[in-house]
Amino acid sequence: MLKSTLVPILSTFPTKPKTLPTKLPWQAIITNTYTRSPQPVHQNASLTTPAPLHQHHHPPTSAYIHLPFCRKRCHYCDFPIVALGSTNPTDNDPRISNYIELLQREIVSTRSDFDTTPPLETVFFGGGTPSLVSPRMVLSILDTLRVKFGVCEGAEISMEMDPGTFDCRKG
């Protein structure tokens, strides 16, 4: 029974032509594209290719310090943060104090590829909401930067702030 139901279906397929044309028009395009040798790379490269971005000719004069603390994660934020909740953090909060300690150790262990390093002209604290960190802890980070790299007198030191996390008593 199975054989009788398949025979009509198979018999409706057209038979394969006995001879094919030597080259169809689309085959000529593909053949020409792949048989031509590509141009050597040196003909395509710019003569004034810039150096890779990670190679600096001058020592850095600025530092970005990431303080990843927020009260809560905002729906639009995809930065690495630590949500502290609605309580006011203190210097004793281990989430903050441990991070600051590790940050200072990383600053101290950072090596420079330059023989001489000018003092930092700019320090920016971003995050999160860096103004949640106490002024005493921010000052300790600045002291670590000053000892390791130096900080210019009159350097620009700025911080992202949420007005709800900073007042005259904190400053």
Summary of the structure (lengths in Angstrom):
residues: 171
radius of gyration: 33.0
end to end distance: 92.6
largest distance: 97.4
contacts: 343
relative contact order: 0.14
helix: 36%
strand: 16%
